[in-house]
Amino acid sequence: MEYVEVARAESERGELVLRERTPEDAGPRVLELRANGVFVMDTVEVSTERALATAALGLVPEPRAVVVGGLGLGFTMHEVLADPRVETCAVVEIEQALVDWMRDGTVPHGPALLADERVTVVVADVAAAVAEARPASYDLVLLDVDNGPGYLVHDANAALYSPFFLAEVARVLRPGGAVAIWSADQAPALAEAVASVYAATETIPLDVVLQGRAEQYWLYVGRLPASSPAAPATG
Ligand SMILES: C[S@@+](CC[C@H](N)C(=O)[O-])C[C@H]1O[C@@H](n2cnc3c(N)ncnc32)[C@H](O)[C@@H]1O
């Protein structure tokens, strides 16, 4: 397999590398993102990055304001923007360089995605962005910042799977809103943490084929109750 480095940057978390590989079967070239030596994602199999958005959008009748935690190569955001019900999409990405590569065309499909006027890009840790958000301001929060709670890209991200952070997310969700979290492996501790905060929870398996092998990735979902109906008028 031949790799060509496309871009490289340093941040306080280490090295971020975007590289391109040409598959042995001379199929379409593949972009691959690595953070600090850890594989983050590539463009070969992105059905579950897309499903994170489509599954969650299906749970909320009016997903007007959406947060996407982790820009990556933009596949989750692309699905969010494909939904005409979405009025605003705040994308929170910790690596400035990745946002730059998406904006300047280093990632070829990036500029068109970020040009959508519904998009706001926030360069921050999603933990800080959620902590600073106003209460009840979003309908959906989608999180895909690691390969799951069992395989972190940055150690500090462990806090994102805790009841404390999940309660912070619940605080910024409107009634009827939902959080959905992507994981490469089953994560029973995450399911428990979600259930400790949200009355309604779902664990959704997603079938994928990886190098000819059938595998599953997972979505963990927590939903807030819709607001109670207005009291009937009296008198
Ligand atoms: C697996 S990729 C996201 C893939 C994305 N769903 C897509 O469709 O392309 C994870 C992204 O989250 C970012 N990230 C990691 N930790 C973060 C954090 N604490 N806050 C915000 N972004 C973070 C990484 O830099 C990377 O861009």
The ligand as a MOL file (V3000), in Angstrom:
LIG
                    3D

  0  0  0     0  0            999 V3000
M  V30 BEGIN CTAB
M  V30 COUNTS 27 29 0 0 0
M  V30 BEGIN ATOM
M  V30 1 C -13.7830 10.1090 14.0590 0
M  V30 2 S -13.5410 11.7870 13.6510 0 CHG=1
M  V30 3 C -15.1830 12.3450 13.3160 0
M  V30 4 C -15.7020 11.7940 12.0530 0
M  V30 5 C -16.9450 12.5060 11.5610 0
M  V30 6 N -18.1090 11.9700 12.2320 0
M  V30 7 C -17.0900 12.3650 10.0560 0
M  V30 8 O -18.1860 12.0360 9.6230 0
M  V30 9 O -16.1400 12.5850 9.3340 0 CHG=-1
M  V30 10 C -13.2330 12.5050 15.2360 0
M  V30 11 C -13.0110 14.0050 15.1860 0
M  V30 12 O -13.1930 14.5330 16.4950 0
M  V30 13 C -12.1780 15.4750 16.7770 0
M  V30 14 N -12.0610 15.5470 18.2460 0
M  V30 15 C -11.4270 14.6920 19.0710 0
M  V30 16 N -11.6150 15.0460 20.3520 0
M  V30 17 C -12.4020 16.1560 20.3380 0
M  V30 18 C -12.9570 16.9740 21.3640 0
M  V30 19 N -12.7560 16.7150 22.6530 0
M  V30 20 N -13.7200 18.0340 21.0000 0
M  V30 21 C -13.9490 18.3060 19.6750 0
M  V30 22 N -13.4420 17.5530 18.6660 0
M  V30 23 C -12.6880 16.4850 18.9920 0
M  V30 24 C -10.9690 14.8990 16.0570 0
M  V30 25 O -9.9800 15.8850 15.8580 0
M  V30 26 C -11.5940 14.3870 14.7690 0
M  V30 27 O -11.6660 15.3920 13.8000 0
M  V30 END ATOM
M  V30 BEGIN BOND
M  V30 1 1 1 2
M  V30 2 1 2 3
M  V30 3 1 2 10
M  V30 4 1 3 4
M  V30 5 1 4 5
M  V30 6 1 5 6
M  V30 7 1 5 7
M  V30 8 2 7 8
M  V30 9 1 7 9
M  V30 10 1 10 11
M  V30 11 1 11 12
M  V30 12 1 11 26
M  V30 13 1 12 13
M  V30 14 1 13 14
M  V30 15 1 13 24
M  V30 16 1 14 15
M  V30 17 1 14 23
M  V30 18 2 15 16
M  V30 19 1 16 17
M  V30 20 1 17 18
M  V30 21 2 17 23
M  V30 22 1 18 19
M  V30 23 2 18 20
M  V30 24 1 20 21
M  V30 25 2 21 22
M  V30 26 1 22 23
M  V30 27 1 24 25
M  V30 28 1 24 26
M  V30 29 1 26 27
M  V30 END BOND
M  V30 END CTAB
M  END
